[in-house]
Structure formats: structure tokens, C-alpha cells
Amino acid sequence: MTPQTPDPTGAEADDLAAVVALRELADRLEDAAVERAMRAGWSWSQVAEALGVTRQAVHKKHHRRLDTAGIELRRRNA
């Protein structure tokens, strides 16, 4: 007897699509919030603490985008 493969439609597919949409929304919200904080003069450490991640993680995720946008970023020793 061959095992049946679940149908990739229906409520389960809708639930998973909702998870993907929420992740994308959360990423956009984080991008906007980090940008506002950095424009307001927050340090990488302050942003990281607020997000519950390391300074290195927030820098790695957002530095290039913020630098490309021309946002003046605080330097660690500045």
C-alpha cells in the first residue's frame, strides 16, 4: 500500500501562507523601526537591546541598507 501524500491546499496551506505573510510584515516593521531609531541617534547597542538581539546581529542585518539609504550612523567610538 502506497502512503498518501497530503493535499497541499486547504486550511493547512492557508495557515502556512499566513505565517509567511506575518514574517514578511514583521521584517518590514523591524526595518522601519530600526531606521527611525537610527535617524533619531540611537546606537547599535540600544537598538539591539530593544530588539533582544546582539549588536552584531542588528548591525549585520541592517547596516548595508541604512548606509545605502544615506542615514548617518553612529560609530562606536564617536
C-alpha positions in Angstrom: 0.0 0.0 0.0 1.4 3.4 -1.0 1.2 6.2 1.6 -1.0 9.1 0.7 0.6 12.5 0.2 -1.3 15.3 1.9 -3.1 17.7 -0.3 -1.1 21.0 -0.4 -4.2 23.1 -0.3 -6.9 23.8 2.3 -6.7 25.1 5.8 -3.1 23.9 6.4 -1.9 25.7 3.3 -3.7 28.8 4.3 -2.2 28.7 7.8 1.3 28.3 6.4 0.7 31.2 4.0 -0.4 33.3 6.9 2.8 32.6 8.7 4.9 33.6 5.7 2.9 36.9 5.4 3.3 37.6 9.1 7.1 37.1 8.9 7.3 39.4 5.9 5.3 42.0 7.7 7.4 41.7 10.9 10.6 42.2 8.8 9.2 45.4 7.2 8.1 46.7 10.6 11.6 46.0 12.0 13.3 47.7 9.1 11.2 50.8 9.6 11.6 50.9 13.4 15.4 50.4 13.1 15.6 53.1 10.5 13.6 55.5 12.7 15.7 54.7 15.8 19.0 55.2 13.9 17.8 58.5 12.4 17.0 59.6 16.0 20.5 58.9 17.0 20.2 55.5 18.7 23.3 53.4 18.9 23.6 49.9 17.5 23.7 48.6 21.1 20.5 50.4 22.0 18.6 49.1 19.0 19.9 45.6 19.7 18.9 45.7 23.3 15.4 46.9 22.3 15.1 44.0 19.8 16.5 41.4 22.2 19.4 40.5 19.9 23.2 41.2 19.8 24.7 44.5 18.5 26.5 42.4 15.9 23.2 40.8 14.7 21.4 44.0 14.2 24.4 45.6 12.5 24.8 42.7 10.1 21.1 42.7 9.2 20.6 46.5 8.8 23.9 48.3 8.2 24.1 48.0 4.4 20.5 49.0 3.9 20.8 52.0 6.2 24.2 53.1 4.7 22.8 52.8 1.2 19.9 55.0 2.2 22.3 57.7 3.3 21.5 57.5 7.0 24.2 58.9 9.2 25.2 56.1 11.5 26.7 56.5 14.9 30.2 55.0 15.2 31.1 53.0 18.3 33.9 55.5 19.3 32.1 58.6 18.1 
